Amino acid sequence: MKYYLSDTEFNLFSTLIYDQSGIHFSHVNRSILESRLKDRLRVLKIDKVTDYYQFLIKHQDEMKTLLDLVTTNLTRFFRNNGHFQAFEKHVLKKIVEYKKKTNNNHIQVWSAGCSTGEEPYSIAMVMKEKLPSHIKIEITGSDLSLKSLMISKGGFYPENRVTDIPEYYLKKYFEKKREGYQVKDEIRDCVKFDYHNLKFDSGLNNMDVVFCRNVIIYFDAAAQKATIGRIYREMSEYSFLFIGHSESLFGMNTDFKFIKTEWATLYQKNSTGMEF
């Protein structure tokens, strides 16, 4: 069986994946794509990558499976604690002040590229703990990986996946099971999970906070700009955006304002003319 890709085959698959998702494969990470294809062809018992390509373009469900396979799902609870400190001590305070001025008690947060759910559940715990009880919390976790979303919805994590959760949160918001920990319903009820490809509009609107961390790093410049533009339009007029430490909006010519706090840097959308 032939599993390595010729230059022509590599260009076919990398272009298809880019067109479908915005994920960019260069010759530097070509081996990752070859490895993922090798595994999938073995499962499907297809001998030639060209046959698989023809199968892919005719079956959208298989395209979703391939995108799942080539997506990097690296995450953990409270990943990059500085972001969560800025979220708790700066962003939530500003958002609550804005909501009070506009007589709105509903805060919406989007965790884009949420992988197996650790990020949105971390967000939910902070909001549940720090916000007044009259505030309605709605968190959306979205991802390209259906397999990851199934884990997210289940809300169960083995012991080695909860080591970064503060002890107080772990005792209060998780139930110890024989082989791990189950997120309690009061946190699970704050979060809904959905399949979403950042190449397209999410259908969300008026999001107050967006976490899109360590996602656009896999896109080229054009896809990054298009994705950030869509996210901007889906955010409320006064809102905040977190991206990964190794990511930047520099050179994108966006309307986001760069914010530097004591704990982390982030971006703000403010088309209200109001300051808080």
Buried (B, 14 or more C-beta within 10 A) or exposed (E): EEBEBEEEBBEBBBEBBBEBBBBBBEEEEBEEBBEBBBEBBEEEEBEEBBEBBEEBEEEEEBBBBBBBBBBBBEBBBBBBEBBBBBBBEBBBEBBBBBBEEEEBEEBBBBBBBBBBBBBBBBBBBBBBEBBEEEBEBBBBBBBBBEBBBEBBBBBBBEEEBBEEBEEEBBEBBBEEEEEBBBBBEEBBEBBBBBEBBBBEEBEBEEBBBBBBBBBBBBBBEEBBBBBBBBBBEBBBBBBBBBBBEEBBBEEEEBEBEEBEBEBBBBBBBBEEEEEE
